[in-house]
Amino acid sequence: MVTFNVGNRTLPVSLSQSVSLVPQETTRIQVQNIPSTVKFILFEAHHQRSTLRMSYVDPNAIPLHEELPHGSFVSGRHVGLVYQLDQEKETNSSIMYLSNLRFETITSLIQVVLYSSNGKCCWHYS
């Protein structure tokens, strides 16, 4: 089964999941057990009122005086990034980072969608 980890929770890649995000913290989202038929993954996060930041790069790995590299993140209430799997490498997992920019805990709706090379959604695996 294809799963994704958010913090200490392991969830199936199937339906949207509600996840609590700690204030001013970054949560790592990792997809595991990716079948070889998957060519790209769409990571999505949604919140009605609060700004979220999704990035390819762990913000905690960037020195305090520096910003995330241009093109490595998106910010907004409804955000998404595509992770392209390397055709030449056997990739079994991928990682994305989701940051709560608020000073309060919020609950975000997260969805991870897997796509095959023909662009068809292929997220129901057993």
Secondary structure as the mmCIF struct_conf table of DSSP 4:
data_model
#
loop_
_struct_conf.conf_type_id
_struct_conf.id
_struct_conf.beg_label_comp_id
_struct_conf.beg_label_asym_id
_struct_conf.beg_label_seq_id
_struct_conf.end_label_comp_id
_struct_conf.end_label_asym_id
_struct_conf.end_label_seq_id
STRN STRN1 THR A 3 VAL A 6
TURN_TY1_P TURN_TY1_P1 GLY A 7 ASN A 8
STRN STRN2 ARG A 9 PRO A 12
BEND BEND1 VAL A 13 LEU A 15
STRN STRN3 GLN A 17 LEU A 21
TURN_TY1_P TURN_TY1_P2 PRO A 23 GLN A 24
STRN STRN4 THR A 26 GLN A 32
BEND BEND2 ASN A 33 ASN A 33
TURN_TY1_P TURN_TY1_P3 SER A 36 THR A 37
STRN STRN5 VAL A 38 HIS A 46
BEND BEND3 GLN A 48 SER A 50
STRN STRN6 LEU A 52 SER A 55
BEND BEND4 TYR A 56 VAL A 57
HELX_RH_3T_P HELX_RH_3T_P1 PRO A 59 ALA A 61
BEND BEND5 ILE A 62 ILE A 62
TURN_TY1_P TURN_TY1_P4 LEU A 64 HIS A 65
BEND BEND6 GLU A 66 GLU A 66
HELX_LH_PP_P HELX_LH_PP_P1 LEU A 68 PRO A 69
TURN_TY1_P TURN_TY1_P5 HIS A 70 GLY A 71
BEND BEND7 SER A 72 SER A 72
STRN STRN7 PHE A 73 GLY A 76
BEND BEND8 ARG A 77 ARG A 77
STRN STRN8 HIS A 78 GLN A 84
HELX_LH_PP_P HELX_LH_PP_P2 LEU A 85 ASP A 86
TURN_TY1_P TURN_TY1_P6 GLN A 87 GLU A 88
BEND BEND9 LYS A 89 LYS A 89
STRN STRN9 SER A 93 ASN A 100
BEND BEND10 ARG A 102 GLU A 104
STRN STRN10 ILE A 106 SER A 116
TURN_TY1_P TURN_TY1_P7 SER A 117 ASN A 118
BEND BEND11 GLY A 119 GLY A 119
STRN STRN11 CYS A 121 CYS A 121
#
